[in-house]
């Protein structure tokens, strides 16, 4: 199960009837579509989207044009994105879904790496 930009739970593979049914059952029993949860996930998605936009605009188009401050800004933003998607962060699964949807899955810290830190 993952989440969309509206904060709603969706199956990872919507074409698979078994996966789809499992998500529907989980959502029903855990009330994962409650308005409060949906609203909180939607807010988290927007926060991550804003960080992603800031990350994408943090450095000029060419490496040669990047300053030390640009490098530091990029590193800081990568740290924020990774922390937001970390195993201890609130609504981390929504943050991870947003990173994946934007092609930035490389910033998702593996659970094993988080445990070692």
N, CA, C and O atoms as a GROMACS GRO file, in nm:
protein
  468
    1UNK      N    1   0.084  -0.117   0.000
    1UNK     CA    2   0.000   0.000   0.000
    1UNK      C    3   0.089   0.123   0.000
    1UNK      O    4   0.196   0.125   0.060
    2UNK      N    5   0.042   0.226  -0.070
    2UNK     CA    6   0.110   0.354  -0.072
    2UNK      C    7   0.003   0.463  -0.064
    2UNK      O    8  -0.114   0.433  -0.042
    3UNK      N    9   0.042   0.586  -0.083
    3UNK     CA   10  -0.052   0.698  -0.074
    3UNK      C   11  -0.035   0.789  -0.194
    3UNK      O   12   0.074   0.798  -0.252
    4UNK      N   13  -0.143   0.856  -0.231
    4UNK     CA   14  -0.135   0.951  -0.342
    4UNK      C   15  -0.122   1.093  -0.288
    4UNK      O   16  -0.119   1.116  -0.167
    5UNK      N   17  -0.114   1.189  -0.380
    5UNK     CA   18  -0.094   1.329  -0.340
    5UNK      C   19  -0.212   1.388  -0.265
    5UNK      O   20  -0.201   1.494  -0.204
    6UNK      N   21  -0.325   1.321  -0.269
    6UNK     CA   22  -0.442   1.366  -0.194
    6UNK      C   23  -0.448   1.304  -0.055
    6UNK      O   24  -0.539   1.333   0.022
    7UNK      N   25  -0.350   1.218  -0.022
    7UNK     CA   26  -0.345   1.155   0.110
    7UNK      C   27  -0.425   1.027   0.121
    7UNK      O   28  -0.439   0.972   0.230
    8UNK      N   29  -0.477   0.980   0.010
    8UNK     CA   30  -0.559   0.859   0.012
    8UNK      C   31  -0.474   0.733  -0.005
    8UNK      O   32  -0.380   0.733  -0.084
    9UNK      N   33  -0.507   0.628   0.068
    9UNK     CA   34  -0.435   0.501   0.053
    9UNK      C   35  -0.470   0.438  -0.082
    9UNK      O   36  -0.587   0.434  -0.121
   10UNK      N   37  -0.368   0.389  -0.152
   10UNK     CA   38  -0.388   0.323  -0.280
   10UNK      C   39  -0.300   0.199  -0.288
   10UNK      O   40  -0.197   0.193  -0.221
   11UNK      N   41  -0.339   0.100  -0.368
   11UNK     CA   42  -0.254  -0.018  -0.383
   11UNK      C   43  -0.130   0.015  -0.466
   11UNK      O   44  -0.134   0.099  -0.556
   12UNK      N   45  -0.021  -0.051  -0.434
   12UNK     CA   46   0.102  -0.033  -0.511
   12UNK      C   47   0.080  -0.083  -0.654
   12UNK      O   48   0.131  -0.024  -0.749
   13UNK      N   49   0.006  -0.191  -0.667
   13UNK     CA   50  -0.025  -0.247  -0.799
   13UNK      C   51  -0.177  -0.251  -0.815
   13UNK      O   52  -0.240  -0.349  -0.778
   14UNK      N   53  -0.236  -0.145  -0.870
   14UNK     CA   54  -0.382  -0.139  -0.880
   14UNK      C   55  -0.442  -0.239  -0.979
   14UNK      O   56  -0.564  -0.258  -0.981
   15UNK      N   57  -0.359  -0.303  -1.061
   15UNK     CA   58  -0.411  -0.401  -1.157
   15UNK      C   59  -0.424  -0.540  -1.096
   15UNK      O   60  -0.491  -0.626  -1.153
   16UNK      N   61  -0.362  -0.562  -0.980
   16UNK     CA   62  -0.366  -0.692  -0.914
   16UNK      C   63  -0.485  -0.695  -0.819
   16UNK      O   64  -0.489  -0.620  -0.721
   17UNK      N   65  -0.581  -0.781  -0.847
   17UNK     CA   66  -0.705  -0.788  -0.767
   17UNK      C   67  -0.678  -0.826  -0.622
   17UNK      O   68  -0.746  -0.777  -0.532
   18UNK      N   69  -0.580  -0.912  -0.599
   18UNK     CA   70  -0.549  -0.955  -0.462
   18UNK      C   71  -0.493  -0.838  -0.382
   18UNK      O   72  -0.536  -0.811  -0.270
   19UNK      N   73  -0.397  -0.768  -0.440
   19UNK     CA   74  -0.337  -0.653  -0.373
   19UNK      C   75  -0.442  -0.545  -0.349
   19UNK      O   76  -0.448  -0.485  -0.242
   20UNK      N   77  -0.525  -0.522  -0.448
   20UNK     CA   78  -0.631  -0.422  -0.435
   20UNK      C   79  -0.726  -0.456  -0.320
   20UNK      O   80  -0.762  -0.369  -0.241
   21UNK      N   81  -0.765  -0.582  -0.311
   21UNK     CA   82  -0.856  -0.626  -0.204
   21UNK      C   83  -0.790  -0.614  -0.066
   21UNK      O   84  -0.855  -0.574   0.030
   22UNK      N   85  -0.661  -0.648  -0.058
   22UNK     CA   86  -0.590  -0.637   0.070
   22UNK      C   87  -0.588  -0.492   0.119
   22UNK      O   88  -0.607  -0.465   0.237
   23UNK      N   89  -0.563  -0.401   0.025
   23UNK     CA   90  -0.561  -0.259   0.061
   23UNK      C   91  -0.699  -0.214   0.108
   23UNK      O   92  -0.712  -0.146   0.209
   24UNK      N   93  -0.802  -0.253   0.035
   24UNK     CA   94  -0.939  -0.216   0.074
   24UNK      C   95  -0.972  -0.267   0.214
   24UNK      O   96  -1.033  -0.196   0.294
   25UNK      N   97  -0.933  -0.391   0.243
   25UNK     CA   98  -0.960  -0.451   0.374
   25UNK      C   99  -0.882  -0.378   0.483
   25UNK      O  100  -0.938  -0.347   0.589
   26UNK      N  101  -0.756  -0.351   0.459
   26UNK     CA  102  -0.673  -0.281   0.557
   26UNK      C  103  -0.727  -0.141   0.583
   26UNK      O  104  -0.737  -0.099   0.698
   27UNK      N  105  -0.762  -0.071   0.478
   27UNK     CA  106  -0.818   0.064   0.492
   27UNK      C  107  -0.946   0.059   0.574
   27UNK      O  108  -0.968   0.144   0.661
   28UNK      N  109  -1.030  -0.040   0.548
   28UNK     CA  110  -1.156  -0.052   0.620
   28UNK      C  111  -1.134  -0.079   0.770
   28UNK      O  112  -1.190  -0.009   0.854
   29UNK      N  113  -1.053  -0.179   0.802
   29UNK     CA  114  -1.035  -0.217   0.942
   29UNK      C  115  -0.955  -0.115   1.023
   29UNK      O  116  -0.981  -0.097   1.142
   30UNK      N  117  -0.859  -0.050   0.960
   30UNK     CA  118  -0.777   0.048   1.033
   30UNK      C  119  -0.824   0.192   1.013
   30UNK      O  120  -0.765   0.285   1.066
   31UNK      N  121  -0.931   0.207   0.938
   31UNK     CA  122  -0.990   0.338   0.910
   31UNK      C  123  -0.884   0.436   0.859
   31UNK      O  124  -0.873   0.549   0.906
   32UNK      N  125  -0.807   0.389   0.761
   32UNK     CA  126  -0.699   0.469   0.705
   32UNK      C  127  -0.747   0.580   0.612
   32UNK      O  128  -0.668   0.662   0.566
   33UNK      N  129  -0.876   0.582   0.585
   33UNK     CA  130  -0.930   0.689   0.502
   33UNK      C  131  -1.007   0.792   0.586
   33UNK      O  132  -1.091   0.866   0.534
   34UNK      N  133  -0.976   0.796   0.715
   34UNK     CA  134  -1.042   0.895   0.801
   34UNK      C  135  -0.999   1.035   0.755
   34UNK      O  136  -0.885   1.054   0.712
   35UNK      N  137  -1.087   1.130   0.764
   35UNK     CA  138  -1.055   1.266   0.717
   35UNK      C  139  -0.930   1.325   0.783
   35UNK      O  140  -0.853   1.395   0.716
   36UNK      N  141  -0.910   1.299   0.911
   36UNK     CA  142  -0.791   1.352   0.979
   36UNK      C  143  -0.663   1.293   0.922
   36UNK      O  144  -0.567   1.366   0.895
   37UNK      N  145  -0.661   1.162   0.903
   37UNK     CA  146  -0.542   1.099   0.847
   37UNK      C  147  -0.517   1.144   0.704
   37UNK      O  148  -0.403   1.174   0.667
   38UNK      N  149  -0.621   1.150   0.625
   38UNK     CA  150  -0.608   1.193   0.486
   38UNK      C  151  -0.554   1.336   0.481
   38UNK      O  152  -0.465   1.367   0.401
   39UNK      N  153  -0.607   1.422   0.566
   39UNK     CA  154  -0.562   1.561   0.571
   39UNK      C  155  -0.414   1.571   0.613
   39UNK      O  156  -0.338   1.649   0.555
   40UNK      N  157  -0.375   1.494   0.713
   40UNK     CA  158  -0.237   1.495   0.760
   40UNK      C  159  -0.142   1.443   0.652
   40UNK      O  160  -0.033   1.498   0.633
   41UNK      N  161  -0.182   1.338   0.582
   41UNK     CA  162  -0.097   1.285   0.475
   41UNK      C  163  -0.087   1.384   0.359
   41UNK      O  164   0.020   1.400   0.300
   42UNK      N  165  -0.196   1.450   0.328
   42UNK     CA  166  -0.196   1.550   0.221
   42UNK      C  167  -0.102   1.665   0.257
   42UNK      O  168  -0.027   1.714   0.172
   43UNK      N  169  -0.106   1.707   0.382
   43UNK     CA  170  -0.016   1.813   0.430
   43UNK      C  171   0.130   1.769   0.419
   43UNK      O  172   0.215   1.845   0.374
   44UNK      N  173   0.157   1.645   0.459
   44UNK     CA  174   0.294   1.592   0.451
   44UNK      C  175   0.340   1.588   0.306
   44UNK      O  176   0.455   1.624   0.277
   45UNK      N  177   0.253   1.546   0.214
   45UNK     CA  178   0.288   1.540   0.072
   45UNK      C  179   0.326   1.680   0.022
   45UNK      O  180   0.424   1.696  -0.050
   46UNK      N  181   0.248   1.780   0.062
   46UNK     CA  182   0.278   1.918   0.020
   46UNK      C  183   0.412   1.965   0.076
   46UNK      O  184   0.489   2.031   0.007
   47UNK      N  185   0.440   1.931   0.202
   47UNK     CA  186   0.568   1.969   0.263
   47UNK      C  187   0.684   1.907   0.186
   47UNK      O  188   0.783   1.975   0.157
   48UNK      N  189   0.672   1.780   0.154
   48UNK     CA  190   0.779   1.711   0.082
   48UNK      C  191   0.790   1.767  -0.060
   48UNK      O  192   0.901   1.784  -0.111
   49UNK      N  193   0.678   1.794  -0.123
   49UNK     CA  194   0.681   1.853  -0.258
   49UNK      C  195   0.751   1.988  -0.257
   49UNK      O  196   0.826   2.020  -0.349
   50UNK      N  197   0.727   2.067  -0.153
   50UNK     CA  198   0.794   2.197  -0.141
   50UNK      C  199   0.945   2.179  -0.125
   50UNK      O  200   1.023   2.252  -0.186
   51UNK      N  201   0.986   2.082  -0.042
   51UNK     CA  202   1.129   2.054  -0.026
   51UNK      C  203   1.191   2.005  -0.157
   51UNK      O  204   1.303   2.042  -0.190
   52UNK      N  205   1.118   1.922  -0.230
   52UNK     CA  206   1.167   1.872  -0.359
   52UNK      C  207   1.186   1.988  -0.456
   52UNK      O  208   1.286   1.995  -0.527
   53UNK      N  209   1.090   2.077  -0.460
   53UNK     CA  210   1.100   2.194  -0.549
   53UNK      C  211   1.221   2.280  -0.510
   53UNK      O  212   1.296   2.325  -0.597
   54UNK      N  213   1.238   2.302  -0.381
   54UNK     CA  214   1.353   2.378  -0.332
   54UNK      C  215   1.484   2.308  -0.370
   54UNK      O  216   1.580   2.372  -0.410
   55UNK      N  217   1.486   2.175  -0.355
   55UNK     CA  218   1.604   2.096  -0.393
   55UNK      C  219   1.636   2.112  -0.541
   55UNK      O  220   1.751   2.131  -0.579
   56UNK      N  221   1.534   2.105  -0.624
   56UNK     CA  222   1.555   2.115  -0.770
   56UNK      C  223   1.601   2.253  -0.813
   56UNK      O  224   1.667   2.268  -0.916
   57UNK      N  225   1.567   2.354  -0.736
   57UNK     CA  226   1.607   2.491  -0.769
   57UNK      C  227   1.732   2.536  -0.693
   57UNK      O  228   1.775   2.651  -0.707
   58UNK      N  229   1.790   2.448  -0.614
   58UNK     CA  230   1.899   2.486  -0.524
   58UNK      C  231   2.031   2.513  -0.594
   58UNK      O  232   2.118   2.579  -0.537
   59UNK      N  233   2.049   2.465  -0.713
   59UNK     CA  234   2.177   2.478  -0.780
   59UNK      C  235   2.156   2.521  -0.925
   59UNK      O  236   2.057   2.482  -0.988
   60UNK      N  237   2.248   2.601  -0.978
   60UNK     CA  238   2.239   2.638  -1.120
   60UNK      C  239   2.246   2.515  -1.211
   60UNK      O  240   2.274   2.404  -1.165
   61UNK      N  241   2.219   2.536  -1.339
   61UNK     CA  242   2.214   2.426  -1.434
   61UNK      C  243   2.347   2.355  -1.455
   61UNK      O  244   2.348   2.234  -1.481
   62UNK      N  245   2.457   2.425  -1.444
   62UNK     CA  246   2.588   2.361  -1.465
   62UNK      C  247   2.663   2.348  -1.333
   62UNK      O  248   2.649   2.430  -1.243
   63UNK      N  249   2.742   2.242  -1.324
   63UNK     CA  250   2.819   2.218  -1.203
   63UNK      C  251   2.917   2.332  -1.177
   63UNK      O  252   2.940   2.371  -1.063
   64UNK      N  253   2.976   2.384  -1.284
   64UNK     CA  254   3.075   2.490  -1.271
   64UNK      C  255   3.015   2.616  -1.208
   64UNK      O  256   3.086   2.693  -1.142
   65UNK      N  257   2.887   2.638  -1.228
   65UNK     CA  258   2.821   2.757  -1.173
   65UNK      C  259   2.780   2.740  -1.026
   65UNK      O  260   2.740   2.837  -0.962
   66UNK      N  261   2.791   2.620  -0.973
   66UNK     CA  262   2.752   2.594  -0.834
   66UNK      C  263   2.857   2.650  -0.738
   66UNK      O  264   2.977   2.633  -0.759
   67UNK      N  265   2.809   2.714  -0.634
   67UNK     CA  266   2.898   2.768  -0.532
   67UNK      C  267   2.901   2.673  -0.412
   67UNK      O  268   2.827   2.575  -0.407
   68UNK      N  269   2.986   2.704  -0.318
   68UNK     CA  270   2.993   2.625  -0.195
   68UNK      C  271   2.858   2.629  -0.122
   68UNK      O  272   2.814   2.528  -0.067
   69UNK      N  273   2.793   2.744  -0.123
   69UNK     CA  274   2.662   2.757  -0.060
   69UNK      C  275   2.559   2.669  -0.128
   69UNK      O  276   2.472   2.612  -0.062
   70UNK      N  277   2.568   2.658  -0.261
   70UNK     CA  278   2.476   2.569  -0.335
   70UNK      C  279   2.496   2.425  -0.290
   70UNK      O  280   2.398   2.353  -0.266
   71UNK      N  281   2.622   2.382  -0.279
   71UNK     CA  282   2.651   2.245  -0.235
   71UNK      C  283   2.597   2.221  -0.094
   71UNK      O  284   2.537   2.117  -0.067
   72UNK      N  285   2.617   2.318  -0.006
   72UNK     CA  286   2.569   2.304   0.131
   72UNK      C  287   2.416   2.300   0.136
   72UNK      O  288   2.358   2.223   0.212
   73UNK      N  289   2.352   2.383   0.055
   73UNK     CA  290   2.205   2.385   0.049
   73UNK      C  291   2.152   2.251   0.001
   73UNK      O  292   2.056   2.198   0.057
   74UNK      N  293   2.214   2.196  -0.104
   74UNK     CA  294   2.171   2.067  -0.157
   74UNK      C  295   2.187   1.958  -0.052
   74UNK      O  296   2.096   1.877  -0.032
   75UNK      N  297   2.300   1.955   0.017
   75UNK     CA  298   2.323   1.855   0.121
   75UNK      C  299   2.222   1.868   0.235
   75UNK      O  300   2.172   1.768   0.286
   76UNK      N  301   2.190   1.992   0.273
   76UNK     CA  302   2.093   2.016   0.379
   76UNK      C  303   1.954   1.966   0.337
   76UNK      O  304   1.883   1.904   0.417
   77UNK      N  305   1.917   1.994   0.213
   77UNK     CA  306   1.786   1.951   0.164
   77UNK      C  307   1.777   1.799   0.151
   77UNK      O  308   1.674   1.740   0.181
   78UNK      N  309   1.885   1.736   0.107
   78UNK     CA  310   1.887   1.589   0.100
   78UNK      C  311   1.869   1.532   0.240
   78UNK      O  312   1.796   1.435   0.259
   79UNK      N  313   1.936   1.592   0.338
   79UNK     CA  314   1.920   1.547   0.477
   79UNK      C  315   1.777   1.562   0.526
   79UNK      O  316   1.725   1.472   0.594
   80UNK      N  317   1.713   1.673   0.494
   80UNK     CA  318   1.573   1.694   0.535
   80UNK      C  319   1.480   1.593   0.468
   80UNK      O  320   1.391   1.538   0.532
   81UNK      N  321   1.502   1.569   0.339
   81UNK     CA  322   1.417   1.473   0.267
   81UNK      C  323   1.436   1.333   0.322
   81UNK      O  324   1.339   1.260   0.342
   82UNK      N  325   1.560   1.295   0.348
   82UNK     CA  326   1.588   1.162   0.403
   82UNK      C  327   1.528   1.147   0.542
   82UNK      O  328   1.471   1.042   0.575
   83UNK      N  329   1.540   1.250   0.624
   83UNK     CA  330   1.485   1.244   0.760
   83UNK      C  331   1.332   1.234   0.756
   83UNK      O  332   1.274   1.161   0.836
   84UNK      N  333   1.269   1.306   0.666
   84UNK     CA  334   1.122   1.302   0.656
   84UNK      C  335   1.071   1.166   0.613
   84UNK      O  336   0.958   1.129   0.643
   85UNK      N  337   1.156   1.092   0.541
   85UNK     CA  338   1.116   0.959   0.494
   85UNK      C  339   1.174   0.848   0.582
   85UNK      O  340   1.156   0.730   0.552
   86UNK      N  341   1.241   0.886   0.689
   86UNK     CA  342   1.303   0.788   0.777
   86UNK      C  343   1.202   0.710   0.859
   86UNK      O  344   1.086   0.752   0.870
   87UNK      N  345   1.244   0.598   0.915
   87UNK     CA  346   1.151   0.509   0.986
   87UNK      C  347   1.090   0.570   1.112
   87UNK      O  348   0.986   0.521   1.158
   88UNK      N  349   1.149   0.673   1.168
   88UNK     CA  350   1.096   0.732   1.291
   88UNK      C  351   1.013   0.859   1.264
   88UNK      O  352   0.957   0.917   1.357
   89UNK      N  353   1.004   0.901   1.139
   89UNK     CA  354   0.933   1.025   1.105
   89UNK      C  355   0.782   1.003   1.096
   89UNK      O  356   0.736   0.896   1.056
   90UNK      N  357   0.707   1.104   1.133
   90UNK     CA  358   0.562   1.098   1.121
   90UNK      C  359   0.523   1.100   0.973
   90UNK      O  360   0.577   1.178   0.894
   91UNK      N  361   0.431   1.013   0.938
   91UNK     CA  362   0.381   1.001   0.801
   91UNK      C  363   0.494   0.976   0.700
   91UNK      O  364   0.492   1.026   0.588
   92UNK      N  365   0.591   0.896   0.743
   92UNK     CA  366   0.706   0.865   0.659
   92UNK      C  367   0.666   0.791   0.532
   92UNK      O  368   0.727   0.810   0.427
   93UNK      N  369   0.564   0.707   0.540
   93UNK     CA  370   0.523   0.633   0.419
   93UNK      C  371   0.469   0.729   0.314
   93UNK      O  372   0.485   0.704   0.194
   94UNK      N  373   0.406   0.837   0.355
   94UNK     CA  374   0.360   0.938   0.260
   94UNK      C  375   0.479   1.011   0.200
   94UNK      O  376   0.482   1.038   0.080
   95UNK      N  377   0.577   1.044   0.283
   95UNK     CA  378   0.698   1.110   0.234
   95UNK      C  379   0.771   1.020   0.134
   95UNK      O  380   0.817   1.068   0.030
   96UNK      N  381   0.781   0.891   0.165
   96UNK     CA  382   0.847   0.798   0.073
   96UNK      C  383   0.770   0.788  -0.058
   96UNK      O  384   0.831   0.785  -0.166
   97UNK      N  385   0.638   0.784  -0.051
   97UNK     CA  386   0.557   0.778  -0.173
   97UNK      C  387   0.578   0.902  -0.259
   97UNK      O  388   0.586   0.892  -0.381
   98UNK      N  389   0.588   1.017  -0.196
   98UNK     CA  390   0.610   1.142  -0.269
   98UNK      C  391   0.749   1.142  -0.334
   98UNK      O  392   0.763   1.182  -0.450
   99UNK      N  393   0.849   1.097  -0.261
   99UNK     CA  394   0.984   1.090  -0.318
   99UNK      C  395   0.987   0.995  -0.438
   99UNK      O  396   1.047   1.026  -0.540
  100UNK      N  397   0.924   0.880  -0.424
  100UNK     CA  398   0.919   0.784  -0.536
  100UNK      C  399   0.846   0.844  -0.656
  100UNK      O  400   0.890   0.828  -0.770
  101UNK      N  401   0.735   0.911  -0.631
  101UNK     CA  402   0.656   0.971  -0.740
  101UNK      C  403   0.734   1.079  -0.814
  101UNK      O  404   0.707   1.107  -0.930
  102UNK      N  405   0.830   1.139  -0.746
  102UNK     CA  406   0.911   1.244  -0.807
  102UNK      C  407   1.048   1.196  -0.852
  102UNK      O  408   1.135   1.277  -0.884
  103UNK      N  409   1.068   1.064  -0.853
  103UNK     CA  410   1.194   1.008  -0.902
  103UNK      C  411   1.311   1.029  -0.810
  103UNK      O  412   1.426   1.032  -0.856
  104UNK      N  413   1.287   1.044  -0.681
  104UNK     CA  414   1.394   1.068  -0.585
  104UNK      C  415   1.402   0.959  -0.478
  104UNK      O  416   1.431   0.987  -0.362
  105UNK      N  417   1.376   0.838  -0.518
  105UNK     CA  418   1.377   0.725  -0.424
  105UNK      C  419   1.515   0.704  -0.363
  105UNK      O  420   1.527   0.641  -0.257
  106UNK      N  421   1.620   0.755  -0.427
  106UNK     CA  422   1.755   0.737  -0.373
  106UNK      C  423   1.773   0.809  -0.239
  106UNK      O  424   1.869   0.780  -0.168
  107UNK      N  425   1.684   0.900  -0.204
  107UNK     CA  426   1.694   0.970  -0.076
  107UNK      C  427   1.622   0.897   0.037
  107UNK      O  428   1.624   0.943   0.151
  108UNK      N  429   1.560   0.786   0.006
  108UNK     CA  430   1.490   0.708   0.108
  108UNK      C  431   1.593   0.620   0.178
  108UNK      O  432   1.654   0.532   0.116
  109UNK      N  433   1.610   0.644   0.306
  109UNK     CA  434   1.707   0.569   0.384
  109UNK      C  435   1.652   0.430   0.414
  109UNK      O  436   1.540   0.415   0.460
  110UNK      N  437   1.733   0.329   0.385
  110UNK     CA  438   1.692   0.191   0.413
  110UNK      C  439   1.680   0.171   0.564
  110UNK      O  440   1.754   0.232   0.641
  111UNK      N  441   1.589   0.087   0.604
  111UNK     CA  442   1.567   0.061   0.747
  111UNK      C  443   1.696   0.011   0.812
  111UNK      O  444   1.726   0.047   0.926
  112UNK      N  445   1.770  -0.072   0.741
  112UNK     CA  446   1.896  -0.125   0.795
  112UNK      C  447   1.996  -0.013   0.820
  112UNK      O  448   2.068  -0.015   0.920
  113UNK      N  449   2.000   0.086   0.730
  113UNK     CA  450   2.092   0.198   0.747
  113UNK      C  451   2.050   0.284   0.866
  113UNK      O  452   2.135   0.332   0.941
  114UNK      N  453   1.921   0.302   0.884
  114UNK     CA  454   1.871   0.383   0.995
  114UNK      C  455   1.903   0.317   1.128
  114UNK      O  456   1.937   0.385   1.225
  115UNK      N  457   1.894   0.185   1.134
  115UNK     CA  458   1.923   0.113   1.258
  115UNK      C  459   2.070   0.121   1.293
  115UNK      O  460   2.107   0.122   1.410
  116UNK      N  461   2.156   0.126   1.191
  116UNK     CA  462   2.300   0.131   1.214
  116UNK      C  463   2.346   0.270   1.258
  116UNK      O  464   2.452   0.284   1.319
  117UNK      N  465   2.268   0.371   1.228
  117UNK     CA  466   2.310   0.510   1.258
  117UNK      C  467   2.292   0.546   1.402
  117UNK      O  468   2.322   0.658   1.442
   0.00000   0.00000   0.00000
